[in-house]
Amino acid sequence: MADGREPRLRLLRSANVGPVTYAQLLARFGSAEAALDALPMLAARGGGRAPRIADLRAVRQEIAAVERLGGRYLFIDDPAYPPLLAQLENAPPALILRGRTDLMVRPCVAMVGARNASAAACRFARELAIGLVERGATVVSGLARGIDTAAHQGALAGGTIGVIASGIDIAFPPENAALQERVAAEGLLVTEQPPGTEPLARFFPARNRIIAGLSLGTVVVEAAPRSGSLITARIAAEAGRDVMAVPGSPLDPRAQGCNLLIREGAILVQSAEDIWESVRPIDPRGVRTPANRFGNAPIEDAGDADRARITGLLGPVPVAVDELIRQSGCVPAVVQMVLLELELAGRLERHAGGRVSLR
């Protein structure tokens, strides 16, 4: 296709090519076509077999399915790609959208919380969402039960973005199918998964990073100490975004996560105005994606000694890439090249916070 979707999707859908690897491959080779040609050589250097390259026919079927469902692709090198999301190291290389893309330009606020939320918390979440859209914000959430549902319901009239962990043709939970359709029709539905993808557990942390990445700040209304909502809050904090929490009774386990966030420095909020005061000074339209993110870059080939040194420092325990650079004594470009080779060979796993480990 003339617009270049096919080679970029083939690269993205190929085995062992994640968001970080995709960005590095384009930065090093300048085009998806050149990167596809280089995959077997890079995987061999990493000590593995050539990764399975996505079938062209399957990619064309995916594109046709997206168009049939009323969706469209937005690639990370497109000027319309949300600049705040593009700042994440593991920003999705391609989004599939259905609905009003102008909602991503407005100041976005993420609102997340417990699936088994209390009635009082759901009512408060709706009130917060109504107040935020009245002030010109877009409310972002994950279309889950509880707080997510209440946030979308409150914001539908003014503007809401639903980020899902499945294809745009699959609703989860099933009881939110009508709400998901309303979000797509009146707001914006966002996913990085191709049509037909079921919402597997491993896709939800990836969805959470999109929710946090789109937003100037993340508000947690009600959450247990170990929940996906706190993962979203952590991603927001790591990205330098505001984390806000609604305090709750210490007698309610569903409030413990919010109270813990406040104790650790999250902004205590009790109204939509509190949230708006936190995010209003920042205009996301002033943020730009790094200009040379996918520009041509010299390929720093690693020697066998460097490759052995860096691989020897890796193990099953995740370690920061900066620590590998320090301990190996190699320049960053060489370390990144070795990690790229190992990942394409299926031997490396990437973790949150720029950490890596051997599989």
N, C-alpha and C positions, 0 to 999 in steps of 0.2 A: 504494500500500500504506500501511496505517495507520502502519507503523513508520518511514516516511520513507526507506527504502532506495532507492527508485526515483529520486527527484530528486537525491539525493546521488551515486548512481552515474552518472546522466546527466551531472552536472556533471564528475565525475572522469574519465569516459570521453570527454568532448568534446575536440576538437582543441586543442592548445596549453595545456591546463590540467594543470600539473604539481602536485606536492605543495605547493610554496610558494605558487603562484597560487591553488590551492584554499583554503588557509588564509586568504589575504588576501581572497579574494572573500567567504567566509563572515563574516570579521571586519567587512567593510565593509557587507554587505547583510543579514546576519542569518539568511538561510535560503538553501538551495540553489535554491529556486524563484525567489527574487528575483535571485540571481546569474545564473541561466540567462537571465532576461529582459534582464539588463544586458550580456550578452556582445557582442551586435552593436554597441552604442553604444561600448563600451570599445575594441573592435578598430578601429572607424572612427577613433577618436581617435589610435590608434597607427599609423595610416596603412596599414591592411590591410583585407582583406575579413573579413566575419563568420566566425568559426571554425565548423567543422562541429559541430553539437550532436548528441550521441549519440542514436540512435533509441530510443524508448521500448520498442519491441518487442524490440530487441536486448538491452536491459538486462534485460527480463523473462526472456528466454531464458537470459541469464547467471545470474540468480538461481536459476532452475529447475535449471540444470546444477549449480551449487554444491550445492544441496540434494540433488539426485539422487546426487552423489558423496559425500555424508555430511559436507559442509563447512558452515561458517557464516561470516558476515561479522562483523568487529569494527571499528567506526568509531572515529576518533580522539577523538570527543567522548563515547564510552562510558566509564563509570567503570571498566570492566574492562580498558581499553586499557593496555598496559604503560607505567607512568610514565617509566621511563628512556628508552624509545624515543620517547615524546612530546616529550622535551626537544630532539630534533634539529630543526633548522630545516626540514629536508626530510623529516620523519617521514611515513611512508605514511598517507594519509587513511583508507585501508581495508585491512585484512588479511583474507585468507581462511584459515581455520583448520580443521584436521581433527585431532582427538585431545584430549589432556588440557590444557585451558587453565590448570589450576592450576599447571602447571610454570613458567609465566611469573611467578608470584608469588614463587617461591623465588629465592634468589640465583643469578643466571645467570653463567656463565663461557663465553666464546667460545674455541674451540680450532680453529685453522686451520693450514695448512701445505701442503707440496708435493704435487702430484698424483702425481709419480713418486718418492715418498718411499722412503727406504731401509727395509729390513726392520727394522732396529734402531729407527728413528724411529717406525715404525708400532706396534711393540710398546710403546715408551715412551709413545706417545700413548694407547694403550688402558689402560696402567697408571695414567696421570694421570687419565683419565676415571673409572676405577673408584674411585680415591681421592677424587675430587671428589664423586661422587654419594654415597659412603659418609659424607661430611661434610655432606650436605644440600644440595649445589649441583645446579643443572641445567646440563648441558653443551650448548652451542649450536654448531652447525657447519652446513656447506653441502651435505652429502651428495655431495661430489665424491669422486674417487678418492683414494687415499693416506691422508693424515693425517685428513681429514674422515671417511672411512669407518671408520678405526680408532677415532676418538673416539666416534662413534655406537655402534659395537659394544661398546666398553667401558662406555658409560653406559646402554645400553638397559634393564638391569635396574633402574636407579635413577631415570632420568629424563633424556631428551634431547629437544632441539628441532632439527628439520631445517628450514632455510630454503632454499627453492629459487627458481630464476630462471624457472620455467615455471609452467603451470597445475598444479593438484593432480592432474590426470589424466595427466600426462606425467612419466616418470622419465628423468633424465639424470645420469650416463651410464646407458645401458640395463642394464648389468650390475648396477646398484644398485637395480633395480626391486623386488626382494624386500626389500632393506633399507629402501627408502623406505616400502613398505607396512607393515613392522614398526614403523617410527618413527611412522607415522600411527596404528597400532593400539595401540601401547604407550606412545608418547610424544606429541609434537605436531609436526605438519607445518604450515609457515607459508609463505605466498606473498602477493604483492600483485598477481600477474598473474591474469587471468580464465582459466577452463578453456579448454583448446585452445591456449593460448599456447606456442609453441616457445621453447626456451631460447636466444634470440639473444644475441650477444656484449654488446650494450649493456645487457642486463638484469642482468649479473653484478655490475657495480659497485653497482647499486641493491640487489641482494640482499646484498652485503657490508655496506652501511650498516645493514641490518636486523640482521644478525648482531652487529655492533659495538654498535648502539643498544640491543639487548635486554640487553646484558651489562654487568656491573660492571667487567670486565676482559677483555682479549683475550690469549690465549697463542698464540705462534707457535712451532711445534715444529721445523719445517724448511722453509726457503724460499730461493729464489734471490733475488738483489738486485732483479730486476724481476719481480714476481709479484703476483697478486691478493691473496695473504696480506698483503703489505706495504701494499696499499691498505686492507684491513680494519684493520690496525694504525694507519695514519694517521688513518682516520676515528675510531677509538677515542680516539686522542690529542687530536684536535681537539674531541672531545666531553668532554674532561676525564676520561676513564676510564684505568685502569691498562693499560699495555702491558707484557707479559711475554714473554720469549723463552728458549728452551732453547739453550744454547751448543753448538757443534759443532766438528768439526775444520776448521781453516783450509784443509786440503787437499781438502775436499769442497765443490764449488760449491753444493750444496744447503743448506749451512750458512751461506753467506756473508750471506744476508739476516738471519738471526737474530743473527749476530755483529755485523752493522752496527747493528741495533736496539739491542743492548746497549751498543755504543760511543756511541750517540746518547742513552742514558739509560734504555732499557727495563730493567725489573727482571729480573735473572737468576734463573731458577727451575730447580730440579733435582728437585723432588718436588711431589706434590699439596699437601702441607702448606705449601710456599712460596707456592703460589698462594692457598690458603685464607687464609693470614695477610694477604695483600694485600687480599682482597675482604671478609673476614668483618666488619670494623667497620661496614660500610655496610649498612643495611637498605633495600632498594628500596621497601618498602611505606611508608616515610616520605617518599618523593619524590612530589610531586603535579604534575600537569599545570597550567600556568598557568590560573588560574580564568577569565580573560576571553578565552581564546584565540579563541573563536568568538562573542564577544559583539558587539553592535552597536557600530560605531565610526563617527564622522563621516567622510564622504567628502571628502577633500581634493582638489578639482578643481584641475588644473594649468592655468595660463594658457598661451597660445601661446608667449610669450617663455620661460617656464620649460621648457616642453616642448622647444623648440628648443635651449635651453642644455644641458639634460641629454642629449638625443640627440646633440648635437655632441661631447660628451665621450666618447661610446662609440665603439668600433671593434672590429676582429676580435680584438684582444688582451684577454683577461679582465681586468677591473678590479674592485676591491672596492667594494661599495655604499657603505661609509663614505667612501671616497675621492670618489665621485660627490657625496655630500652636502657634503663639505668644499669641493670645487672649484666646485660649482654655486652654493653659497650658499643653496640651497633647504632648507626644512624637510624632515625625513625622510619625513613623510607624503606630500608632493608628489613626492619622488623615487620612492618606492615605487609611487605611483599611475602615474607615467609608465612605469616598468618593467613594471607590470602591463599597461598598454595595449599596449606594444611586444610583450610576450610573447603576448598574445592575438591580436595581428596577425601572429604568426609571424616577427617580426623580431628577437627576443631569445633568447639561450641562457643558461641558468644553469649555473654550474660549482661545484665543491666549494669550501668555504671562503667562501661568501657572495659570490662573484665573478660578474660578468655580462659578456656581450659581444654585439655585433651578429652576426646570422647572415651 
